[in-house]
């Protein structure tokens, strides 16, 4: 193994004496004559170095970083203390094992120590990724980098990458060729892909939904398939929508990704516009009609004042003058009830002011009455 051969060179006096300072040469010759004493010296040296790095250098760096506004750098230092200490300590154990001259189980012990180093970094990477993503999603930075709903997906992706790299390193340390394992994993992956293509389609669709963010939790959306409601959950496999009937619909992400989505909460403003078509009879006072419609919208408690309600005349209908009342509300799910209130109030106001709302009429003209003879 490359690691073992590198470590093995430490026992060669000719190699070590070349780069050691002259005043340390007698000490090294003594260590070379007494391997166990040298191994103990290596352990003590690396333990002291690990202690200095962890409890002095990193502690000092942590105190300096506490003065910054962001907590990200503090988390980095905090989670690096343990793996750095473990790396220095167990690497010292591996060097001491090589320098001790032990023949039985020496290579196994060295591999074991190096494996502990890899596992410590895998564990630290798990904790570090979760902590970092949580910090970035808490809006501690000036600009938002990670949305809270994407944290589970990103955390899982990072951990899978760490597991793959860590497993590869462990195989290399123990002298196992990973190519055969990768080939077997590829064949198994193809088989699983064919067997679970629908599930994988939902997972990939969920991944792109979380990245592209066509909607988020709390948005009110209309799907191409007819579902309409507020989003309560966005997962990797499916999304959940709570309808106005208080029924939760679970929609696979593949159906959502391949269809049209109307997000009524996705605009730049926090309000949405609702429109009411109102027709009045020809000959009505159009200025008065506009004033009444605007006043009714302004007086409704759930119609916002900014933007201001407005009325637009849209055309001359077959039997009516067509007006459109535009008003802005805060919640899309309240549109139906608010429109009901406005229509009721408009009808009563028009009746009070004598403004006619036209309806279909049929006039029958009799050109000539037939002659009716008395019998």
C-alpha positions as CSV (number, residue, x, y, z in Angstrom):
1,X,0.0,0.0,0.0
2,X,1.1,3.6,-0.7
3,X,0.4,4.7,2.8
4,X,2.3,1.8,4.4
5,X,5.3,2.2,2.1
6,X,5.5,5.9,2.9
7,X,5.3,5.2,6.6
8,X,7.8,2.4,6.2
9,X,10.4,4.8,5.0
10,X,10.5,6.3,8.4
11,X,12.5,3.3,9.7
12,X,15.3,3.9,7.2
13,X,18.0,5.7,9.1
14,X,19.7,6.9,5.9
15,X,16.5,8.6,4.7
16,X,15.6,10.3,8.0
17,X,19.1,11.4,8.9
18,X,19.4,13.3,5.7
19,X,16.7,15.9,6.5
20,X,17.0,16.0,10.3
21,X,18.9,18.9,11.8
22,X,22.4,18.0,13.0
23,X,21.6,18.5,16.6
24,X,18.7,15.9,16.4
25,X,20.8,13.2,14.7
26,X,21.9,11.6,18.0
27,X,18.4,11.5,19.3
28,X,17.2,9.8,16.1
29,X,20.0,7.3,16.3
30,X,18.8,6.5,19.8
31,X,15.2,6.1,18.7
32,X,16.4,3.9,15.9
33,X,18.3,1.7,18.4
34,X,15.2,1.5,20.7
35,X,12.1,1.3,18.4
36,X,9.6,1.1,21.3
37,X,11.0,4.2,22.9
38,X,10.8,6.0,19.5
39,X,7.2,4.9,19.1
40,X,6.3,6.3,22.5
41,X,8.2,9.6,21.6
42,X,6.2,9.9,18.4
43,X,2.9,9.4,20.2
44,X,3.8,12.0,22.8
45,X,4.9,14.4,20.1
46,X,1.7,14.2,18.0
47,X,-0.5,14.2,21.1
48,X,1.1,17.4,22.2
49,X,0.8,18.9,18.7
50,X,-2.9,17.9,18.5
51,X,-3.5,19.5,22.0
52,X,-1.8,22.7,21.0
53,X,-3.8,23.0,17.7
54,X,-7.1,22.2,19.3
55,X,-7.0,24.1,22.6
56,X,-4.8,27.0,21.7
57,X,-4.8,27.8,18.0
58,X,-8.4,26.9,17.2
59,X,-9.6,28.4,20.5
60,X,-7.8,31.7,19.7
61,X,-9.2,31.7,16.1
62,X,-12.7,31.0,17.5
63,X,-12.5,34.0,19.8
64,X,-11.4,36.2,16.9
65,X,-14.3,35.1,14.7
66,X,-16.8,35.8,17.4
67,X,-16.4,39.5,16.6
68,X,-17.8,39.0,13.1
69,X,-21.6,39.4,12.4
70,X,-22.1,36.0,10.7
71,X,-22.0,32.7,12.7
72,X,-20.9,30.7,9.7
73,X,-17.2,31.0,10.4
74,X,-17.8,30.1,14.1
75,X,-19.6,26.9,13.0
76,X,-16.7,26.0,10.7
77,X,-14.1,26.3,13.5
78,X,-16.3,24.6,16.0
79,X,-16.9,21.5,13.9
80,X,-13.2,21.3,12.7
81,X,-11.8,21.0,16.2
82,X,-12.5,17.3,16.8
83,X,-11.5,15.9,13.3
84,X,-8.3,17.9,13.3
85,X,-7.4,16.6,16.8
86,X,-8.3,13.0,15.8
87,X,-6.3,13.3,12.5
88,X,-3.1,14.4,14.3
89,X,-3.5,11.9,17.1
90,X,-4.2,8.8,15.1
91,X,-1.7,9.8,12.4
92,X,0.8,9.8,15.2
93,X,-0.4,6.4,16.3
94,X,0.1,5.1,12.7
95,X,3.7,6.6,12.6
96,X,4.4,5.1,16.0
97,X,3.2,1.7,14.9
98,X,5.5,1.9,11.9
99,X,8.4,3.1,13.9
100,X,7.9,0.4,16.6
101,X,9.2,-2.4,14.3
102,X,6.2,-4.6,15.2
103,X,5.8,-7.3,12.5
104,X,2.6,-9.0,13.6
105,X,-0.6,-7.0,12.7
106,X,1.4,-3.8,12.0
107,X,-0.3,-3.2,8.6
108,X,-3.7,-3.9,10.0
109,X,-3.2,-1.4,12.9
110,X,-2.0,1.3,10.5
111,X,-5.0,0.7,8.3
112,X,-7.3,0.8,11.3
113,X,-5.8,4.2,12.5
114,X,-6.1,5.7,9.0
115,X,-9.7,4.4,8.9
116,X,-10.5,6.2,12.1
117,X,-9.3,9.4,10.6
118,X,-11.5,9.0,7.5
119,X,-14.6,8.1,9.7
120,X,-14.0,11.2,11.9
121,X,-14.0,13.4,8.8
122,X,-17.2,11.7,7.5
123,X,-18.9,12.3,10.8
124,X,-17.7,15.9,11.0
125,X,-18.9,16.5,7.4
126,X,-22.4,15.3,8.3
127,X,-22.6,17.6,11.3
128,X,-21.0,20.5,9.4
129,X,-23.3,20.3,6.4
130,X,-26.5,20.2,8.5
131,X,-25.3,23.1,10.7
132,X,-24.1,25.2,7.7
133,X,-27.3,24.7,5.8
134,X,-29.4,25.6,8.8
135,X,-27.4,28.7,9.4
136,X,-27.7,29.8,5.8
137,X,-31.5,29.2,5.8
138,X,-32.0,31.3,8.9
139,X,-31.4,34.5,7.0
140,X,-28.4,35.4,9.1
141,X,-26.7,36.7,6.0
142,X,-27.6,39.9,4.3
143,X,-28.8,38.0,1.2
144,X,-30.7,34.8,1.3
145,X,-28.7,31.9,-0.1
146,X,-30.6,28.8,0.8
147,X,-34.3,28.5,1.1
148,X,-35.6,26.5,4.1
149,X,-37.6,24.0,2.0
150,X,-34.4,23.1,0.0
151,X,-32.4,22.3,3.2
152,X,-33.4,18.6,3.5
153,X,-32.7,17.9,-0.2
154,X,-29.3,19.7,-0.1
155,X,-28.4,18.0,3.2
156,X,-29.2,14.6,1.8
157,X,-27.2,15.2,-1.4
158,X,-24.1,16.4,0.5
159,X,-24.2,13.4,2.8
160,X,-24.5,11.0,-0.1
161,X,-21.5,12.6,-1.7
162,X,-19.5,12.4,1.6
163,X,-20.5,8.7,2.0
164,X,-19.3,7.9,-1.5
165,X,-16.0,9.7,-1.1
166,X,-15.4,8.2,2.4
167,X,-16.2,4.7,1.2
168,X,-13.8,5.1,-1.7
169,X,-11.1,6.2,0.7
170,X,-11.7,3.3,3.1
171,X,-11.5,0.8,0.2
172,X,-8.2,2.3,-0.9
173,X,-6.8,2.2,2.6
174,X,-7.6,-1.5,3.0
175,X,-6.2,-2.3,-0.4
176,X,-9.6,-3.2,-2.0
177,X,-10.0,-2.3,-5.7
178,X,-13.1,-0.2,-5.9
179,X,-13.6,-0.6,-9.7
180,X,-15.3,-4.0,-9.4
181,X,-17.7,-2.5,-6.7
182,X,-18.4,0.4,-9.0
183,X,-19.2,-1.9,-11.9
184,X,-21.5,-4.0,-9.8
185,X,-23.2,-0.9,-8.5
186,X,-23.7,0.4,-12.0
187,X,-25.5,-2.9,-13.0
188,X,-27.6,-2.8,-9.9
189,X,-28.4,0.9,-10.5
190,X,-29.7,0.1,-14.1
191,X,-31.9,-2.7,-12.8
192,X,-33.3,-0.5,-10.0
193,X,-33.9,2.4,-12.5
194,X,-36.1,0.2,-14.7
195,X,-38.0,-1.2,-11.8
196,X,-38.7,2.1,-10.1
197,X,-38.8,4.5,-13.0
198,X,-42.0,6.2,-11.7
199,X,-40.6,6.7,-8.3
200,X,-37.3,8.0,-9.7
201,X,-39.3,10.4,-12.0
202,X,-41.0,11.8,-8.9
203,X,-37.7,12.2,-7.1
204,X,-36.0,14.0,-9.9
205,X,-39.1,16.2,-10.4
206,X,-39.1,17.0,-6.7
207,X,-35.4,17.8,-6.9
208,X,-36.0,20.3,-9.8
209,X,-39.1,21.8,-8.1
210,X,-37.0,22.5,-5.0
211,X,-34.3,24.1,-7.1
212,X,-36.5,26.0,-9.6
213,X,-39.1,27.0,-6.9
214,X,-42.2,27.5,-8.9
215,X,-44.0,27.6,-5.6
216,X,-43.3,27.3,-1.9
217,X,-45.1,26.3,1.2
218,X,-48.0,28.7,1.8
219,X,-48.5,29.7,-1.9
220,X,-52.0,29.3,-3.4
221,X,-51.7,27.5,-6.7
222,X,-53.8,26.2,-9.6
223,X,-52.6,23.0,-11.3
224,X,-53.2,22.1,-14.9
225,X,-55.0,19.0,-13.7
226,X,-57.7,21.1,-11.9
227,X,-56.5,21.1,-8.3
228,X,-56.6,24.4,-6.5
229,X,-55.4,25.2,-3.0
230,X,-52.7,26.2,-0.6
231,X,-49.4,24.3,-0.6
232,X,-48.8,22.7,2.8
233,X,-45.8,20.5,2.0
234,X,-43.1,20.2,-0.7
235,X,-41.2,16.9,-0.7
236,X,-38.9,15.0,-2.9
237,X,-41.7,12.6,-4.1
238,X,-44.9,14.6,-3.8
239,X,-46.5,17.9,-2.9
240,X,-49.6,18.4,-0.7
241,X,-52.3,20.9,-1.4
242,X,-55.1,21.9,1.0
243,X,-58.2,22.8,-1.0
244,X,-61.1,25.1,0.0
245,X,-63.0,22.0,1.1
246,X,-60.3,21.4,3.7
247,X,-59.3,18.3,1.8
248,X,-55.5,17.6,1.5
249,X,-54.5,16.4,-2.0
250,X,-51.2,14.6,-2.5
251,X,-49.9,15.2,-6.0
252,X,-46.9,13.3,-7.4
253,X,-44.2,15.7,-8.4
254,X,-43.9,14.3,-11.9
255,X,-47.4,15.4,-12.7
256,X,-46.7,18.9,-11.4
257,X,-43.4,19.2,-13.2
258,X,-45.0,18.3,-16.6
259,X,-48.0,20.6,-16.2
260,X,-48.8,24.2,-16.1
261,X,-48.8,25.9,-12.6
262,X,-50.6,29.1,-11.9
263,X,-49.2,30.5,-8.7
264,X,-51.6,33.2,-7.4
265,X,-49.2,34.1,-4.5
266,X,-46.0,34.2,-6.6
267,X,-46.2,37.8,-7.9
268,X,-44.0,40.7,-6.6
269,X,-46.8,42.1,-4.5
270,X,-48.4,40.5,-1.5
271,X,-51.9,41.2,-2.8
272,X,-53.9,39.8,-5.8
273,X,-56.5,41.4,-8.0
274,X,-60.1,40.2,-8.2
275,X,-62.4,41.4,-11.1
276,X,-66.2,41.7,-11.2
277,X,-68.1,42.2,-14.5
278,X,-71.1,44.4,-14.0
279,X,-73.6,45.4,-16.7
280,X,-76.1,48.3,-16.6
281,X,-78.8,49.3,-19.0
282,X,-78.3,51.7,-21.8
283,X,-79.2,55.2,-20.7
284,X,-77.8,54.8,-17.2
285,X,-75.6,57.5,-15.6
286,X,-72.2,56.1,-16.2
287,X,-70.4,58.5,-13.9
288,X,-72.7,57.5,-11.1
289,X,-72.2,53.8,-11.8
290,X,-68.4,54.2,-11.5
291,X,-68.7,56.2,-8.2
292,X,-71.0,53.5,-6.7
293,X,-68.8,50.6,-7.7
294,X,-65.6,52.3,-6.3
295,X,-67.3,53.3,-3.1
296,X,-68.6,49.8,-2.5
297,X,-65.1,48.3,-3.0
298,X,-63.5,50.9,-0.7
299,X,-65.9,50.2,2.1
300,X,-65.3,46.5,2.1
301,X,-63.1,45.5,5.1
302,X,-61.1,42.9,3.1
303,X,-60.3,45.1,0.1
304,X,-56.9,46.8,0.5
305,X,-56.5,50.5,-0.1
306,X,-53.2,50.2,-2.0
307,X,-53.6,49.6,-4.9
308,X,-56.7,51.7,-5.0
309,X,-60.0,50.0,-6.3
310,X,-60.9,51.2,-9.8
311,X,-63.6,50.8,-12.4
312,X,-63.1,50.4,-16.1
313,X,-65.7,50.4,-18.8
314,X,-65.0,47.4,-21.1
315,X,-67.5,47.8,-24.0
316,X,-71.0,48.1,-25.4
317,X,-72.8,44.8,-25.0
318,X,-75.9,43.6,-26.9
319,X,-78.2,44.9,-24.1
320,X,-75.9,46.5,-21.5
321,X,-73.0,48.8,-20.8
322,X,-70.2,46.5,-19.5
323,X,-68.1,47.7,-16.5
324,X,-65.3,45.9,-14.7
325,X,-64.6,46.5,-11.0
326,X,-61.0,45.8,-10.0
327,X,-60.2,45.4,-6.4
328,X,-57.1,44.0,-4.6
329,X,-57.3,41.4,-1.7
330,X,-54.7,39.7,0.4
331,X,-55.7,36.0,0.3
332,X,-56.6,34.2,-2.9
333,X,-58.8,31.7,-1.1
334,X,-61.1,34.5,0.1
335,X,-61.8,35.6,-3.5
336,X,-65.1,33.8,-3.8
337,X,-66.6,35.1,-0.5
338,X,-65.4,38.7,-1.2
339,X,-66.9,38.6,-4.7
340,X,-70.2,37.4,-3.2
341,X,-70.2,40.3,-0.7
342,X,-69.5,42.8,-3.4
343,X,-72.1,41.5,-5.8
344,X,-74.8,41.5,-3.1
345,X,-73.9,45.1,-2.1
346,X,-73.8,46.2,-5.8
347,X,-77.3,44.8,-6.4
348,X,-78.8,46.5,-3.4
349,X,-77.1,49.8,-4.2
350,X,-78.2,49.8,-7.9
351,X,-81.8,49.0,-6.8
352,X,-81.7,51.9,-4.3
353,X,-80.4,54.3,-6.9
354,X,-82.7,53.1,-9.6
355,X,-80.0,51.8,-11.9
356,X,-81.3,49.0,-14.0
357,X,-79.3,45.8,-14.4
358,X,-80.4,44.5,-17.8
359,X,-81.6,41.0,-18.5
360,X,-82.8,39.1,-21.5
361,X,-86.1,40.3,-22.8
362,X,-88.2,39.1,-25.8
363,X,-90.6,41.5,-27.4
364,X,-93.3,40.0,-29.6
365,X,-94.8,42.2,-32.4
366,X,-98.1,41.1,-34.0
367,X,-98.4,42.5,-37.4
368,X,-102.0,41.5,-38.0
369,X,-104.6,39.9,-35.9
370,X,-106.6,37.1,-37.7
371,X,-110.3,37.6,-38.3
372,X,-112.3,35.8,-35.6
373,X,-115.8,35.0,-36.5
374,X,-118.4,34.4,-33.8
375,X,-119.7,30.9,-34.0
